[in-house]
Amino acid sequence: MKLKSILSAALVATLLFSCGNDKAEKPATQETAKAETAFDFNVEQFADIKILRYQIPGWENLTLKEQKLVYYLTQAGLAGRDIMWDQNYRHNLKIRKALENIYTNFSGDKATADWKAFDAYVKRVWFSNGIHHHYSNDKLKPDFSKEYLQEIMTGTNTTLVGEAFNVLFNDTDSKKVNLSKGVDNVALSAVNFYGPGVTNADVESFYKKMKSPNPDKPLSYGLNSQLVKENGVLKERVYKSGGLYGAAIDQIVKWLELAKGVAENKEQGTALGLLIRYYKTGDLQTWDNYNVAWTAATAGNVDYINSFIEVYNDPLGYRGSYETVVQINDFDMSAKMAVLSENAQWFEDNSPLMDAHKKKNVVGVTYKVVNVAGEAGDASPSTPIGVNLPNANWIRAAVGSKSVSLGNIIHAYNNAGSTGRLKEFVNDDQEYVLEEKYGQVADKLHTALHEVIGHASGQLNPGVGETKETLKNYASTLEEGRADLVGLYYLYNPKIQDLGLVDDWENVGMAAYDGYIRNGLMTQLIRLNIGDEVEEAHMRNRQWVSAWVFEKGKADNVIEKITRDGKTYFNINDYEKLHSLFGELLRETQRIKSEGDYKAVEELVEGYGVKVDQAIHKEVLERNKQFTSPAYSGFVNPVLVPETNADGEITAIKVTQPESFDGQMLFYSKNYSFLPEVN
């Protein structure tokens, strides 16, 4: 599971970007910025997006062998980049090729409103790895006409015809992932995990027939395949060498083989070998064997995430999106935060869960703060800030899990500049001061508690199926909300100060509660258009958590809705009672998961997490107009440049920074496009 970049309302209710048209005529080569004494985290801003840079602290402390390992792993990640594009939508690769040809070859007037709209549209498509918004799942709408696109296509000798052209302007495939109640989610989702004609019922019946060799260790059926109908018969197209996406997977394997050759230790090498075998065969038992080996490989300075992992983009939660993160240990911060892992059993024993739902022996939960060295696929340009893997419940219970917080990513967010949005939405000076003084530490600790304790806590009742089978389209938001609630419950607890994690647990907890409620009930709405319902799993969980405790605390005025000068604010009057309410909801969400109670999760999510208060939404958007900072942020990656001797051996690897977003995107397309335009 990964925690997307939400951070606190102080900074990340505000994630964003801006536009630079002056790079359009540059060739598709990787540009690097000149060295600067003060690092500039900001790259550019466009539409609702802000592009940032991040540094790689500790790079110079790695040995050359370790630097080679990082380099090979980042190259492996980029080699599979196009897989994510095709998974997101069947026409994405055709569309990207056409848009990039226009972008690099257009020699007309770039000062017109039409060209500026085209420039912004291309960058939005790059950022989202396709034509659907990376967060809302809505299809991106061009602010230029069909006729203008046809004109600049002709002027640049660009071809894009038929459905791939028309879909940019019509209402077809309007949602990448449709999670609405009472519809055929598979049929109405544009994501390319299912072939034409495949329905919810088809998917459920297909996988219901599959039985794992060991029922106690269920395989992740559907994780690495596309389900299609051929002559009316359902069939999986497996992602593997020689199979679907085989051309890109062969390139991934090539780089993973090089990485295996410079592994830091035997355990790491064994895990890489199993990952290579999995890519070659597509065998799901090998995938589980790999995850067991990877989870146990905790020594060394370098680690990675690589393959088809998170299932948020599948409306039914079976299929994994391609993603990679390559990371270097932050030794100082990891030592400070390892205390969470060491005390995981205490947190489990003292949680408000029913005794039957508590793990009697929490094993193998490792937590590190890491510095990212490169990302690709579903992790880039929009990145998580925390990750807990593997996702299989039985591996978590029997072997454990790895949790990481992406320290340099969070650092970049925190140092990219303030927007002033916080002052607009806090209720009073006390709330503002709390956020300014304690907000960042509260964010970091919530991420840690969410990933290390949250995802690792609780257990399924005997005989209850996997969560994706029992809770279906609500599985992802339930799991993320449950992990959030674990973090919220313990953020307002003196134990975190006893463990040396904070200096003032009460103020840290108050800042965390203020930020969460403010974001869940108001500020995250800046990401939606008027009339929209909440679709994205993390946004849903923040709303249903916040709305549930708001409603349940009304009788005691726990959270007060205040209207002042025509503006709405939410003020927490009783933090102790709110802490208890978070505990009650945590107990209930774990019960839902443990028992596989579909009716209860449907009532929870649909009742509190989907519908939007239109009056508040309109007000929030109006109040937000004064801020130029967009609602989302993401990153370009540092560029690792190997230096070689006369024999072609790598003698050093330098870290450089990309100068522009478009420069990096065009460089990636030129050098890492290994897939044919498959459908």
ZAMARGU-4260 file (C-alpha; in steps of 0.2 Angstrom, whole numbers, plus 5000, padded with zeros to 4 digits):
<rodrens>
0) 5000/5000/5000 | 5006/5018/4997 | 5001/5034/5005 | 4999/5047/4991 | 5006/5064/4995
5) 4993/5072/5005 | 5004/5079/5019 | 4996/5093/5030 | 4984/5107/5024 | 4999/5118/5027
10) 5008/5112/5012 | 4999/5098/5003 | 4981/5103/5002 | 4991/5113/4989 | 5001/5102/4978
15) 5004/5110/4961 | 5014/5116/4945 | 5017/5130/4931 | 5020/5132/4912 | 5035/5136/4902
20) 5033/5137/4883 | 5051/5142/4879 | 5057/5124/4879 | 5046/5118/4866 | 5058/5119/4851
25) 5072/5111/4860 | 5078/5093/4854 | 5073/5078/4864 | 5089/5077/4874 | 5091/5077/4893
30) 5095/5095/4899 | 5104/5098/4916 | 5103/5113/4926 | 5119/5123/4931 | 5125/5120/4948
35) 5118/5132/4961 | 5123/5136/4978 | 5105/5136/4984 | 5095/5122/4977 | 5079/5127/4968
40) 5065/5114/4971 | 5053/5122/4959 | 5053/5118/4940 | 5037/5125/4933 | 5018/5127/4935
45) 5004/5123/4923 | 4985/5120/4924 | 4982/5112/4942 | 5000/5105/4943 | 5017/5111/4950
50) 5033/5102/4946 | 5047/5100/4958 | 5064/5093/4960 | 5072/5083/4973 | 5089/5080/4979
55) 5098/5063/4984 | 5106/5066/5001 | 5119/5053/5005 | 5123/5049/4987 | 5142/5053/4989
60) 5142/5041/5004 | 5138/5026/4993 | 5152/5015/4986 | 5154/5014/4967 | 5146/4997/4968
65) 5131/5003/4977 | 5129/5018/4965 | 5129/5005/4951 | 5116/4996/4959 | 5105/5011/4961
70) 5109/5016/4942 | 5104/4999/4936 | 5088/4998/4946 | 5083/5016/4940 | 5086/5010/4922
75) 5075/4995/4925 | 5061/5006/4931 | 5062/5017/4916 | 5062/5003/4904 | 5045/4998/4909
80) 5038/5016/4909 | 5027/5013/4894 | 5018/4999/4902 | 5009/5011/4914 | 5004/5022/4900
85) 4996/5007/4891 | 4988/5001/4907 | 4980/5017/4910 | 4971/5018/4893 | 4972/5008/4877
90) 4976/5023/4865 | 4988/5032/4877 | 5004/5027/4867 | 4997/5032/4850 | 4991/5049/4857
95) 5007/5053/4866 | 5017/5049/4851 | 5006/5061/4841 | 5006/5075/4854 | 5025/5074/4856
100) 5028/5074/4837 | 5018/5090/4836 | 5026/5097/4852 | 5044/5095/4845 | 5041/5100/4827
105) 5028/5114/4827 | 5036/5130/4820 | 5021/5141/4820 | 5015/5155/4832 | 5018/5149/4850
110) 5011/5165/4857 | 4993/5161/4853 | 4980/5155/4866 | 4977/5139/4856 | 4996/5134/4857
115) 4997/5139/4875 | 4982/5128/4878 | 4990/5114/4868 | 5006/5116/4878 | 4997/5114/4894
120) 4987/5099/4888 | 5003/5090/4883 | 5010/5093/4900 | 4995/5087/4909 | 4995/5071/4899
125) 5013/5068/4903 | 5010/5071/4921 | 4995/5059/4922 | 5004/5045/4911 | 4989/5047/4899
130) 4973/5057/4895 | 4964/5054/4912 | 4968/5065/4927 | 4980/5056/4938 | 4969/5059/4954
135) 4951/5063/4949 | 4951/5049/4935 | 4941/5061/4924 | 4947/5063/4905 | 4957/5078/4903
140) 4948/5091/4892 | 4958/5101/4879 | 4955/5120/4879 | 4958/5120/4860 | 4947/5114/4846
145) 4947/5098/4836 | 4950/5110/4821 | 4966/5117/4829 | 4973/5100/4833 | 4970/5095/4815
150) 4978/5110/4808 | 4994/5108/4819 | 4994/5089/4815 | 4995/5093/4796 | 5008/5106/4799
155) 5019/5094/4808 | 5016/5079/4797 | 5007/5070/4812 | 4995/5056/4811 | 4981/5052/4824
160) 4965/5045/4817 | 4949/5036/4822 | 4944/5033/4840 | 4961/5039/4846 | 4958/5056/4839
165) 4940/5057/4842 | 4941/5052/4861 | 4951/5068/4865 | 4935/5078/4861 | 4920/5067/4864
170) 4912/5059/4880 | 4918/5041/4876 | 4929/5033/4890 | 4926/5048/4902 | 4932/5039/4917
175) 4948/5030/4919 | 4941/5021/4935 | 4923/5022/4939 | 4919/5017/4957 | 4901/5022/4957
180) 4888/5012/4966 | 4875/5002/4956 | 4884/5002/4939 | 4895/4990/4930 | 4912/4997/4936
185) 4923/4987/4924 | 4913/4991/4908 | 4912/5009/4913 | 4931/5011/4917 | 4943/5016/4903
190) 4958/5008/4911 | 4966/4995/4900 | 4965/4980/4912 | 4950/4972/4903 | 4945/4969/4885
195) 4929/4975/4877 | 4914/4967/4883 | 4921/4961/4900 | 4909/4965/4914 | 4910/4964/4933
200) 4901/4948/4933 | 4913/4941/4921 | 4928/4945/4932 | 4920/4939/4948 | 4915/4922/4941
205) 4932/4920/4932 | 4942/4922/4948 | 4929/4913/4959 | 4934/4897/4950 | 4952/4899/4954
210) 4958/4890/4969 | 4976/4892/4977 | 4986/4877/4980 | 4987/4882/4998 | 4971/4891/5004
215) 4981/4899/5018 | 4993/4907/5006 | 4981/4913/4992 | 4989/4918/4976 | 4986/4936/4969
220) 4976/4930/4954 | 4974/4943/4941 | 4988/4954/4947 | 4999/4953/4932 | 4987/4951/4917
225) 4974/4958/4906 | 4957/4949/4906 | 4949/4948/4888 | 4936/4939/4879 | 4941/4929/4864
230) 4926/4922/4854 | 4916/4924/4870 | 4928/4915/4881 | 4937/4924/4895 | 4956/4923/4894
235) 4971/4931/4903 | 4985/4940/4894 | 4999/4938/4906 | 5012/4952/4908 | 5029/4942/4905
240) 5043/4940/4893 | 5035/4933/4877 | 5018/4939/4883 | 5009/4955/4885 | 5022/4969/4887
245) 5036/4957/4884 | 5046/4969/4874 | 5047/4981/4889 | 5049/4967/4901 | 5064/4960/4892
250) 5072/4977/4894 | 5068/4977/4913 | 5075/4960/4915 | 5091/4966/4906 | 5094/4979/4919
255) 5089/4968/4934 | 5102/4955/4929 | 5115/4969/4930 | 5108/4974/4947 | 5109/4957/4953
260) 5127/4956/4948 | 5131/4970/4960 | 5119/4966/4974 | 5124/4971/4992 | 5122/4954/5000
265) 5115/4936/4996 | 5098/4940/5002 | 5096/4955/4990 | 5103/4945/4976 | 5091/4930/4979
270) 5076/4942/4979 | 5082/4950/4963 | 5084/4933/4955 | 5066/4928/4960 | 5060/4945/4953
275) 5069/4941/4936 | 5061/4924/4936 | 5044/4931/4939 | 5045/4943/4925 | 5051/4929/4913
280) 5037/4917/4918 | 5023/4928/4925 | 5021/4914/4938 | 5011/4920/4953 | 5019/4908/4965
285) 5036/4915/4960 | 5029/4932/4964 | 5024/4927/4982 | 5041/4918/4984 | 5049/4935/4978
290) 5039/4945/4991 | 5044/4934/5005 | 5063/4935/5000 | 5061/4954/4997 | 5053/4957/5014
295) 5067/4947/5023 | 5081/4956/5014 | 5082/4971/5026 | 5101/4973/5026 | 5111/4985/5015
300) 5110/5003/5010 | 5099/5002/4994 | 5082/4995/4991 | 5068/4996/4978 | 5050/4993/4973
305) 5047/4986/4956 | 5033/4977/4947 | 5014/4977/4946 | 5009/4981/4963 | 4995/4993/4968
310) 4977/4989/4963 | 4969/5006/4965 | 4967/5008/4946 | 4957/4992/4945 | 4939/4995/4949
315) 4938/4978/4957 | 4955/4978/4965 | 4964/4963/4956 | 4976/4971/4943 | 4992/4979/4948
320) 4999/4995/4940 | 5017/4995/4935 | 5028/5006/4947 | 5046/5007/4953 | 5054/5017/4967
325) 5073/5016/4970 | 5079/5021/4987 | 5094/5024/4998 | 5093/5022/5017 | 5093/5038/5027
330) 5102/5031/5042 | 5100/5045/5055 | 5081/5047/5052 | 5078/5028/5051 | 5087/5025/5068
335) 5075/5038/5076 | 5060/5030/5068 | 5064/5012/5070 | 5057/5013/5087 | 5039/5011/5079
340) 5044/4994/5072 | 5051/4988/5088 | 5035/4993/5097 | 5023/4987/5084 | 5016/4973/5096
345) 5012/4987/5110 | 5002/4997/5097 | 4993/4981/5092 | 4989/4976/5110 | 4983/4993/5115
350) 4972/4997/5100 | 4953/4998/5102 | 4951/4983/5090 | 4941/4968/5096 | 4952/4955/5103
355) 4948/4943/5090 | 4954/4955/5077 | 4971/4959/5085 | 4987/4950/5079 | 4994/4940/5093
360) 5011/4941/5086 | 5016/4956/5074 | 5031/4950/5065 | 5044/4958/5053 | 5038/4976/5052
365) 5053/4986/5047 | 5052/5005/5045 | 5065/5016/5037 | 5066/5034/5031 | 5073/5033/5014
370) 5079/5045/5000 | 5072/5042/4983 | 5085/5040/4969 | 5072/5037/4955 | 5054/5033/4951
375) 5044/5027/4936 | 5027/5021/4931 | 5013/5024/4944 | 5025/5032/4956 | 5030/5046/4944
380) 5028/5061/4941 | 5015/5060/4955 | 5024/5051/4969 | 5019/5043/4986 | 5026/5049/5002
385) 5026/5032/5011 | 5024/5014/5006 | 5021/4998/5015 | 5023/4982/5006 | 5020/4968/5001
390) 5001/4969/5000 | 4996/4951/5002 | 4988/4948/5019 | 4996/4931/5023 | 5013/4937/5020
395) 5011/4952/5031 | 5005/4940/5045 | 5017/4926/5042 | 5033/4936/5037 | 5030/4954/5040
400) 5032/4970/5029 | 5043/4984/5024 | 5038/5002/5028 | 5047/5017/5021 | 5044/5036/5022
405) 5051/5045/5007 | 5061/5058/5016 | 5068/5068/5002 | 5051/5069/4994 | 5043/5076/5009
410) 5058/5088/5012 | 5056/5095/4994 | 5037/5098/4997 | 5041/5107/5013 | 5054/5118/5005
415) 5045/5122/4989 | 5037/5138/4996 | 5021/5142/5005 | 5005/5148/4996 | 4996/5156/5010
420) 4981/5145/5008 | 4983/5139/5026 | 4978/5156/5034 | 4962/5156/5023 | 4955/5140/5030
425) 4961/5139/5048 | 4948/5144/5061 | 4959/5155/5072 | 4976/5160/5076 | 4979/5145/5088
430) 4975/5133/5074 | 4987/5142/5063 | 5001/5142/5076 | 4999/5124/5079 | 5000/5120/5061
435) 5015/5131/5058 | 5025/5124/5073 | 5020/5105/5074 | 5012/5102/5057 | 5027/5095/5048
440) 5032/5083/5062 | 5013/5078/5063 | 5013/5074/5045 | 5029/5063/5046 | 5023/5054/5061
445) 5006/5050/5053 | 5014/5043/5038 | 5025/5032/5048 | 5010/5026/5059 | 4999/5024/5044
450) 5012/5013/5035 | 5021/5004/5049 | 5007/5001/5062 | 4991/5004/5051 | 4993/4992/5037
455) 5002/4979/5047 | 4988/4979/5061 | 4973/4968/5062 | 4969/4951/5055 | 4955/4942/5045
460) 4943/4930/5053 | 4946/4912/5049 | 4938/4907/5032 | 4935/4925/5027 | 4942/4928/5009
465) 4954/4941/5003 | 4948/4959/5005 | 4947/4963/4986 | 4935/4948/4985 | 4924/4953/5000
470) 4924/4972/4999 | 4926/4973/4981 | 4926/4991/4974 | 4927/4998/4992 | 4942/4988/4997
475) 4956/5001/4993 | 4947/5015/5002 | 4943/5005/5017 | 4961/4999/5019 | 4968/5017/5017
480) 4955/5024/5029 | 4959/5010/5042 | 4977/5014/5041 | 4974/5032/5043 | 4963/5029/5058
485) 4977/5019/5066 | 4989/5034/5064 | 4976/5046/5070 | 4972/5036/5086 | 4990/5035/5091
490) 4995/5053/5086 | 4985/5059/5101 | 4993/5048/5114 | 5007/5051/5127 | 5015/5035/5121
495) 5023/5043/5106 | 5032/5055/5118 | 5037/5041/5129 | 5046/5033/5114 | 5055/5049/5110
500) 5046/5052/5094 | 5040/5070/5099 | 5043/5083/5112 | 5025/5088/5114 | 5013/5074/5110
505) 4997/5084/5114 | 5001/5099/5103 | 5007/5087/5089 | 4991/5077/5090 | 4980/5093/5090
510) 4989/5099/5075 | 4987/5083/5066 | 4968/5082/5070 | 4965/5100/5065 | 4974/5097/5048
515) 4965/5080/5045 | 4948/5087/5048 | 4951/5103/5039 | 4957/5093/5024 | 4944/5080/5024
520) 4929/5091/5026 | 4935/5106/5016 | 4952/5109/5008 | 4953/5093/4997 | 4938/5099/4988
525) 4949/5111/4978 | 4953/5095/4968 | 4936/5093/4962 | 4924/5102/4950 | 4907/5108/4955
530) 4895/5093/4954 | 4908/5080/4955 | 4907/5066/4967 | 4923/5059/4977 | 4930/5045/4967
535) 4949/5043/4972 | 4951/5030/4986 | 4962/5041/4997 | 4950/5056/4995 | 4936/5046/4999
540) 4943/5039/5015 | 4948/5056/5021 | 4930/5062/5018 | 4922/5047/5026 | 4933/5047/5041
545) 4931/5066/5044 | 4912/5066/5040 | 4908/5051/5051 | 4917/5058/5067 | 4909/5075/5063
550) 4892/5067/5063 | 4894/5056/5078 | 4901/5070/5088 | 4887/5082/5085 | 4878/5079/5101
555) 4893/5084/5111 | 4899/5098/5099 | 4916/5089/5097 | 4918/5097/5080 | 4909/5114/5078
560) 4904/5120/5061 | 4907/5139/5061 | 4901/5152/5049 | 4909/5169/5050 | 4908/5183/5037
565) 4901/5171/5025 | 4914/5158/5027 | 4914/5141/5034 | 4926/5134/5047 | 4927/5118/5057
570) 4934/5120/5074 | 4938/5105/5086 | 4931/5108/5103 | 4936/5092/5112 | 4951/5083/5106
575) 4949/5069/5119 | 4932/5065/5113 | 4938/5065/5095 | 4952/5053/5099 | 4938/5041/5106
580) 4928/5043/5090 | 4943/5039/5079 | 4945/5023/5090 | 4927/5018/5088 | 4928/5020/5069
585) 4945/5011/5069 | 4936/4996/5078 | 4922/4996/5066 | 4933/4997/5050 | 4943/4983/5056
590) 4928/4973/5060 | 4922/4976/5042 | 4938/4970/5035 | 4940/4955/5047 | 4922/4949/5043
595) 4921/4954/5025 | 4905/4964/5028 | 4901/4972/5011 | 4885/4979/5016 | 4893/4989/5030
600) 4907/4996/5020 | 4895/5001/5006 | 4885/5010/5019 | 4900/5019/5026 | 4908/5024/5010
605) 4892/5029/5001 | 4885/5037/5016 | 4900/5048/5021 | 4913/5047/5007 | 4906/5050/4990
610) 4893/5064/4990 | 4899/5082/4992 | 4891/5096/5001 | 4889/5107/4986 | 4887/5124/4995
615) 4903/5121/5004 | 4912/5115/4989 | 4906/5131/4979 | 4912/5141/4994 | 4929/5132/4995
620) 4933/5135/4976 | 4928/5153/4978 | 4939/5156/4993 | 4953/5147/4984 | 4953/5158/4968
625) 4965/5170/4977 | 4979/5158/4976 | 4989/5155/4961 | 4996/5139/4967 | 4988/5123/4960
630) 4981/5108/4969 | 4994/5095/4964 | 5013/5093/4964 | 5024/5080/4957 | 5042/5078/4952
635) 5055/5077/4939 | 5069/5064/4943 | 5087/5067/4945 | 5098/5061/4931 | 5111/5048/4935
640) 5125/5050/4922 | 5138/5036/4922 | 5156/5039/4917 | 5166/5025/4909 | 5184/5021/4905
645) 5191/5015/4888 | 5185/4998/4891 | 5167/5004/4894 | 5168/5000/4913 | 5158/5012/4924
650) 5171/5022/4934 | 5159/5035/4942 | 5141/5040/4942 | 5136/5058/4943 | 5119/5066/4949
655) 5113/5080/4938 | 5096/5089/4939 | 5084/5091/4924 | 5081/5108/4918 | 5063/5106/4913
660) 5048/5095/4914 | 5046/5094/4895 | 5064/5090/4892 | 5064/5075/4904 | 5047/5068/4897
665) 5054/5070/4879 | 5070/5061/4884 | 5061/5047/4892 | 5050/5044/4876 | 5065/5045/4865
670) 5076/5032/4876 | 5063/5021/4885 | 5049/5018/4872 | 5050/4999/4870 | 5032/4995/4867
675) 5023/4994/4851 | 5006/5003/4851 | 4997/4988/4858 | 4978/4987/4861
</rodrens>
